Amino acid sequence: LPAELSYLREYFRYPDTSPFSTFLHYYHFGASVEEIAKDVAHEKPDLVGISSLFSPYHREALACAREIKKRLNIPALMGGSHVSAAPLSVLNDSSVDFIIRGEGERPFVEFLKAWEAGHPLESVPNLGFKRNGEPVLNPMTENFPLDELPLADFSDLNLDRYLFEKKPLCFITTSRGCPHQCSFCSVHSTFGEKFRRRSPENVLSEIRQRYSERYRVFDFEDDNLSFHKEDLKAILNALIAEFPANVLRLAAMNGISYLSLDQEILELMRRAGFRSLNISLVSANADVLARLKRPHTLTKYLDVVNQAHALGFDIVSYQILGIPYETLDDMVDTMALMASLPVLIGASIFYLTPGCPIAGEFPEMTESDIFKSRSTAMAIETDQFRRDDLYTLFITARIINSLKGLRLKGNKATLQDALMAAEQGGHREKLGAQLLRKLLDERRLYAATKGGLELLPRFRADIFLKVWTKSKSVRTQHGDLIDL
């Protein structure tokens, strides 16, 4: 475990097999930097491009550059969201020769032309380079219009490695940027202030091509998919008209802004192939949302949840725990509200990232701070809440979700009836019911390990009980009511 995260040993200490488990291992996912460098060397390139998309993993991107340079005496160019948010820290690394800020299509092409011809690099937009060892950042410019960008070539991808519910999946993006200014988001450091979208026909042409390539699941990645309602309606109506029912599966797993959703849009989404809906409440407190410059309202959220549930959507609703402006009671109130609604609770713990406006209210981020820009780090504490509180609420959401996933006889049950129903289920359901009974009886939560039950000392039963008491009832994802 890296030294910066050593404090997490007190929280993620047991291999818990229960449905309330959190995390355990810290490990490198994917090919090692040595394997990556070996594969790059096999191609014998003149230049290597590396994406550094996520700030907490920027060290891995730099490690790749260093390892590649050990094998090949070639320049390294780096781009991606982290580079856009912290360009100088990346460019100042000795293993990086060039960077591109913002969107890369236009500047990358212009860089290659200038670099290959030996022309001055000062004319290349968005480029960062070194002059006599000193970093130089060229001015930013707009990218090509989105409709002019060619589709990515998927011909060398193995469809069997990209499956969702046993069907080939691909991603679709209908826009870039965001029309909003939420202070916890760094999207504008990459895409600028303009919100740009593709035409409906351009999006449909991509879906048609991917369908001809045997893709059947289409995951829309941009959460402002519904911002321009007429565009989305045109896309959905065309898909309904062109494809037989139940052939396409549509999703927006990254989440979709509920601000522009309404009955008509939701009905069209359902008919076109959407089955689930991921939306983000963030907080139920209007003052907190205002300070975050988030235009979404609780009233609109409740309308969308009720409409979507009536149409048969499986809904996941996200709450951000540990927003600096929130109190512990604010977080409890939001979770208790979502417990009462037919949604699964997606609890995400707040973290700072370079480039987000709210970071300006904190001391300048250090290398260690950037490394901890991840939900699992539980890095931000204030005088209103501590790390134990965030940990407890994260697990509390999992406990509530264990009840929300139950299928009950009838549309209403007592807690005891619900626990008995869980005990008739599989091993994890039985284990969850056992641990919840112990928690309510003893005011202690245990992890289930191969060696038996182990106490989780950082879990605060008093905070759990605040949520539990305030909730009064839990509404399952199917709409059944469990009285607490």
PEVEN-V881908 format. One record per run of one state. SS is the DSSP state (h for helix, s for strand, l for the rest). FROM is the first residue (numbers start at 0). TO is the last residue. If there is no record, write none. Layout:
SS,FROM,TO ; SS,FROM,TO
//
This chain:
l,0,1 ; h,2,9 ; l,10,31 ; h,32,42 ; l,43,45 ; s,46,50 ; l,51,53 ; h,54,70 ; l,71,73 ; s,74,78 ; l,79,79 ; h,80,84 ; l,85,85 ; h,86,90 ; l,91,96 ; s,97,99 ; l,100,103 ; h,104,116 ; l,117,119 ; h,120,122 ; l,123,125 ; s,126,130 ; l,131,132 ; s,133,136 ; l,137,144 ; h,145,147 ; l,148,157 ; h,158,160 ; l,161,161 ; s,162,163 ; l,164,165 ; s,166,171 ; l,172,173 ; s,174,175 ; l,176,185 ; h,186,190 ; l,191,194 ; s,195,196 ; l,197,198 ; h,199,211 ; l,212,215 ; s,216,219 ; l,220,227 ; h,228,241 ; l,242,247 ; s,248,250 ; l,251,256 ; h,257,259 ; l,260,261 ; h,262,271 ; l,272,272 ; s,273,273 ; l,274,274 ; s,275,281 ; l,282,284 ; h,285,290 ; l,291,296 ; h,297,309 ; l,310,312 ; s,313,320 ; l,321,326 ; h,327,338 ; l,339,342 ; s,343,348 ; l,349,355 ; h,356,360 ; l,361,365 ; h,366,370 ; l,371,373 ; h,374,376 ; l,377,385 ; h,386,403 ; l,404,410 ; s,411,413 ; h,414,422 ; l,423,425 ; h,426,441 ; l,442,444 ; s,445,448 ; l,449,450 ; s,451,454 ; l,455,459 ; h,460,470 ; l,471,471 ; s,472,474 ; l,475,479 ; s,480,482 ; l,483,483
//
